[in-house]
């Protein structure tokens, strides 16, 4: 079956969805240990969450980029994730979706969340023809994320390293078997209509 051009693919259960972030160890390690972000985590800045494991691996270089050495799987409530989608604005202007650029800028300035549809990545970090969602949270959304939505935080850096090592050895089949089992997230038109380019 052919992949739609834009789709949220994620590891999810009845009431939760897993998203990924990568941080320096001084922030990521205590977050995983305590199941919440430490006081040094900055609520006043945009934080990006990514439902796609392979896109996160592309972004953080499999946990090798400076300041992104600890890869976290953050399980959050679907209720919270859906709230963020409902209150999000696209991060770039799309003709036809907004009446004009000025309207889009106003929406972007008010929205506590923003969406980018970026090319999904394969195990070699090459872009694929379909896109995956990246969700930026700021203001109210960032606070809700940290204080209300988080169910658990796990350090998946060892998984990232194991998969990356297999990719480096050319054993893509074994690497694929270790990936989180992401599938279509059931976000209906009421959640995504204003976010489709």
Helices and strands as residue ranges (DSSP letters): E 9-10, E 16-23, H 25-34, E 47-50, H 53-60, E 70-77, H 78-86, E 88-90, H 101-110, E 113-121, E 127-137, H 139-144, I 145-149, E 150-155, H 157-168, H 172-178, E 183-184, H 189-192, G 193-195
